[in-house]
């Protein structure tokens, strides 16, 4: 069964909401070959640096900052993106599952998912906040606070289009882009790394940040129909987040004291020598 979804125009993006059939199993995590996912601080306009650590991708959030999950379709066809924040579907508010509604992007288009959808005209802005104040925690679902997920589905094509796509991807070309490298760079200034940290009863570091149900904003959408090519997502992107202090404590963000650290050399005297100035 297909429900009627939504089409939006915001910044450089056009998207739409759709829902589709029940899913049965979960594929392995993918990292942005079909859809590039970035977390953008809306107050500064800066894309948050992404840190790869022990198989996960992490960003450091700033308490009080509004943010958006920026989706860019990198394929030649329409894609359905089921987006979750803290384990909650950002469109319907349900505990997130793959068979739920999501955003549809046309080929190579971009859209900023900037809040919890309240209607076809409004959202409640995503805002980093203390974990107990997150929307998920306030609706009695605190267990998955600190993770952003996107499940991506291809659209079912007519038989002739499927044959053409098979020929394209079997050696005559490729329209899939390689997975993006983790983006690194400066980290948020707020949240000093040496402040006191809190641990739970098991000794694990407590999640500090969650996503609040922020102020209402205008964000108009329309609707579209979308039939999934498969009951299984073609790609899953997962990005975890927490405070800068916690990411430093866990070793996600490396820190060095003093001057920039130089890699040691086994033969330091072998460095190039140049003609010295005369005395």
C-alpha positions as CSV (number, residue, x, y, z in Angstrom):
1,X,0.0,0.0,0.0
2,X,1.3,3.4,-0.9
3,X,0.3,6.5,0.9
4,X,0.4,10.0,-0.7
5,X,3.5,11.9,0.4
6,X,5.0,15.3,0.2
7,X,7.0,17.6,-2.1
8,X,9.0,20.6,-0.8
9,X,11.0,23.4,-2.0
10,X,13.7,24.7,0.4
11,X,17.0,26.2,-0.4
12,X,18.5,24.1,-3.3
13,X,16.3,21.2,-2.6
14,X,13.1,19.6,-3.7
15,X,11.7,16.7,-1.6
16,X,8.6,14.8,-0.9
17,X,7.1,12.6,1.8
18,X,6.1,9.0,1.1
19,X,5.2,5.8,2.8
20,X,5.4,2.2,1.6
21,X,5.4,-1.5,2.3
22,X,6.5,-3.4,5.3
23,X,10.2,-4.4,5.6
24,X,11.6,-7.7,6.8
25,X,15.3,-7.4,7.4
26,X,18.2,-5.0,7.9
27,X,21.2,-4.7,5.5
28,X,24.7,-3.7,6.6
29,X,25.4,-0.1,7.2
30,X,26.4,2.0,4.2
31,X,28.1,5.3,4.1
32,X,26.7,7.7,1.6
33,X,27.2,6.2,-1.9
34,X,23.6,7.0,-3.0
35,X,22.8,9.8,-0.6
36,X,25.4,12.2,0.9
37,X,24.4,13.1,4.5
38,X,25.8,16.0,6.3
39,X,24.9,17.8,9.6
40,X,24.8,21.5,9.2
41,X,24.8,24.1,12.1
42,X,22.1,26.4,10.9
43,X,23.2,29.3,13.2
44,X,26.7,29.4,11.8
45,X,26.0,27.8,8.4
46,X,29.0,25.5,9.0
47,X,29.0,21.8,8.1
48,X,30.0,19.9,11.2
49,X,33.2,17.9,10.9
50,X,32.7,14.1,10.8
51,X,35.0,11.9,12.8
52,X,35.4,8.1,12.0
53,X,35.9,6.1,15.2
54,X,35.6,2.3,15.7
55,X,33.3,1.8,12.8
56,X,31.0,4.8,13.6
57,X,30.8,8.3,12.2
58,X,30.5,11.1,14.9
59,X,29.8,14.8,15.0
60,X,30.2,17.2,18.0
61,X,27.0,19.2,18.6
62,X,26.8,22.6,20.3
63,X,24.1,22.9,23.0
64,X,21.4,25.4,21.9
65,X,22.4,25.3,18.2
66,X,19.9,24.6,15.6
67,X,20.9,22.0,13.0
68,X,19.8,20.3,9.8
69,X,20.3,16.9,8.3
70,X,21.4,17.8,4.7
71,X,20.5,15.1,2.2
72,X,21.9,15.1,-1.4
73,X,20.7,12.5,-3.9
74,X,23.8,11.4,-5.8
75,X,22.0,9.0,-8.1
76,X,20.2,9.4,-11.5
77,X,16.8,8.5,-10.1
78,X,14.4,9.4,-7.3
79,X,15.1,8.1,-3.8
80,X,13.0,7.8,-0.7
81,X,14.9,8.8,2.5
82,X,13.3,7.6,5.8
83,X,15.0,9.9,8.4
84,X,15.2,9.2,12.1
85,X,16.6,11.4,14.9
86,X,17.1,9.8,18.4
87,X,15.2,6.7,17.2
88,X,12.1,8.8,16.2
89,X,10.8,9.2,12.6
90,X,11.2,13.0,11.9
91,X,8.0,13.2,9.8
92,X,5.4,11.0,11.7
93,X,6.9,11.1,15.3
94,X,6.7,7.3,15.5
95,X,9.4,5.1,16.9
96,X,11.5,4.8,13.7
97,X,11.1,1.8,11.4
98,X,11.9,1.2,7.7
99,X,8.3,0.9,6.5
100,X,7.4,4.5,7.4
101,X,7.1,7.8,5.6
102,X,10.1,9.8,4.5
103,X,11.5,12.4,2.1
104,X,11.7,11.8,-1.7
105,X,14.5,13.6,-3.6
106,X,14.8,13.8,-7.4
107,X,18.1,13.0,-9.1
108,X,21.0,15.1,-7.8
109,X,18.8,17.2,-5.6
110,X,19.4,18.4,-2.1
111,X,17.2,19.1,0.9
112,X,17.8,20.2,4.4
113,X,15.7,18.3,7.0
114,X,15.7,21.0,9.6
115,X,13.0,19.8,12.1
116,X,10.2,17.6,13.3
117,X,7.4,17.9,10.7
118,X,4.2,19.4,12.3
119,X,2.2,19.8,9.1
120,X,2.6,20.4,5.4
121,X,3.5,24.0,6.3
122,X,5.5,23.8,9.5
123,X,8.3,22.1,11.4
124,X,9.6,22.3,14.9
125,X,13.4,23.0,14.6
126,X,16.0,20.5,15.5
127,X,18.1,21.9,18.3
128,X,20.9,20.3,20.3
129,X,20.0,20.2,24.0
130,X,20.7,18.2,27.1
131,X,19.7,14.6,26.6
132,X,16.9,14.6,29.3
133,X,15.3,17.6,27.4
134,X,15.3,15.8,24.1
135,X,12.0,15.1,22.3
136,X,12.7,11.4,22.5
137,X,13.3,11.5,26.2
138,X,10.2,13.7,26.8
139,X,8.1,11.1,24.9
140,X,9.5,8.2,27.0
141,X,12.0,7.0,24.4
142,X,15.4,7.9,25.8
143,X,17.3,4.7,24.8
144,X,18.3,5.8,21.3
145,X,19.2,9.5,21.9
146,X,22.4,10.5,20.1
147,X,22.0,8.9,16.7
148,X,20.8,10.2,13.3
149,X,19.8,7.6,10.7
150,X,18.8,7.6,7.0
151,X,17.3,4.5,5.3
152,X,17.5,5.0,1.5
153,X,15.2,3.2,-1.0
154,X,15.3,3.2,-4.8
155,X,12.1,3.7,-6.8
156,X,10.6,0.8,-8.7
157,X,11.1,1.2,-12.4
158,X,9.3,-0.1,-15.5
159,X,10.8,-3.2,-16.9
160,X,12.5,-1.4,-19.8
161,X,14.1,1.1,-17.4
162,X,15.4,-1.7,-15.2
163,X,17.1,-3.4,-18.2
164,X,18.8,-0.2,-19.1
165,X,20.0,0.4,-15.6
166,X,21.4,-3.2,-15.4
167,X,23.4,-2.5,-18.6
168,X,24.7,0.8,-17.3
169,X,25.9,-0.6,-14.0
170,X,27.4,-3.9,-15.4
171,X,30.3,-2.3,-17.2
172,X,29.1,0.5,-19.6
173,X,29.3,3.1,-16.8
174,X,28.5,3.8,-13.2
175,X,26.4,6.5,-11.7
176,X,27.1,5.6,-8.1
177,X,29.6,7.8,-6.4
178,X,32.2,6.5,-3.9
179,X,31.6,6.8,-0.2
180,X,32.7,10.2,1.1
181,X,35.8,10.4,3.3
182,X,35.2,11.5,6.9
183,X,35.4,15.3,7.0
184,X,37.6,16.6,9.7
185,X,38.3,20.2,10.9
186,X,37.9,22.5,13.8
187,X,35.5,21.5,16.6
188,X,32.9,23.7,18.4
189,X,34.4,26.1,20.9
190,X,31.7,25.4,23.5
191,X,32.0,22.5,25.9
192,X,35.5,22.4,27.3
193,X,37.0,19.0,27.2
194,X,38.3,19.2,30.8
195,X,35.0,19.9,32.5
196,X,33.6,17.2,34.8
197,X,32.1,14.2,33.0
198,X,29.2,12.0,34.1
199,X,29.0,8.2,34.0
200,X,26.0,5.8,34.4
201,X,25.8,3.0,36.9
202,X,27.7,0.6,34.6
203,X,30.6,3.1,34.3
204,X,29.8,4.1,30.7
205,X,30.0,7.7,29.7
206,X,26.5,9.3,29.8
207,X,25.1,10.7,26.6
208,X,25.0,14.5,27.1
209,X,23.2,15.8,24.0
210,X,19.9,15.1,22.4
211,X,17.6,16.9,19.9
212,X,14.9,19.2,21.2
213,X,11.5,20.0,19.8
214,X,12.4,23.6,18.9
215,X,10.6,26.7,17.7
216,X,8.0,26.4,14.9
217,X,9.2,27.4,11.5
218,X,7.6,27.7,8.0
219,X,8.5,24.8,5.8
220,X,5.9,24.1,3.1
221,X,5.6,20.6,1.4
222,X,3.5,19.0,-1.2
223,X,2.9,15.3,-1.9
224,X,4.0,12.6,-4.3
225,X,3.6,8.8,-4.8
226,X,6.6,6.5,-4.5
227,X,6.8,2.7,-4.9
228,X,9.8,1.1,-3.4
229,X,11.9,-1.2,-5.6
230,X,12.5,-3.4,-2.6
231,X,11.3,-4.0,1.0
232,X,14.9,-3.7,2.1
233,X,16.7,-0.4,2.2
234,X,19.4,0.0,-0.5
235,X,21.5,2.0,1.9
236,X,21.6,3.0,5.6
237,X,23.6,5.9,6.8
238,X,24.1,6.4,10.6
239,X,25.8,9.4,12.2
240,X,26.2,9.5,16.0
241,X,26.5,12.8,18.0
242,X,27.4,14.0,21.4
243,X,29.1,16.9,23.2
244,X,32.6,17.9,22.3
245,X,33.7,17.0,25.9
246,X,32.3,13.5,25.6
247,X,33.9,12.9,22.2
248,X,37.3,13.9,23.5
249,X,36.9,11.7,26.5
250,X,36.0,8.7,24.3
251,X,39.0,9.4,22.0
252,X,36.8,10.2,19.0
253,X,38.4,13.7,18.7
254,X,42.2,13.5,19.3
255,X,43.7,16.4,21.2
256,X,47.4,17.4,21.6
257,X,48.8,19.9,24.1
258,X,51.4,22.5,23.1
259,X,52.5,22.9,19.6
260,X,51.3,20.7,16.7
261,X,52.7,17.2,17.1
262,X,55.3,16.1,14.6
263,X,55.6,12.5,13.5
264,X,58.9,11.1,14.8
265,X,61.6,10.2,12.2
266,X,63.8,7.1,12.5
267,X,66.6,9.0,10.7
268,X,66.3,12.6,11.7
269,X,69.7,13.6,10.3
270,X,68.6,12.5,6.8
271,X,66.3,15.5,6.4
272,X,67.3,17.7,3.4
273,X,70.2,20.1,4.1
274,X,70.4,23.5,2.4
275,X,73.2,26.0,2.0
276,X,73.3,28.2,5.1
277,X,73.5,32.0,5.0
278,X,77.0,33.5,5.3
279,X,77.9,35.0,8.7
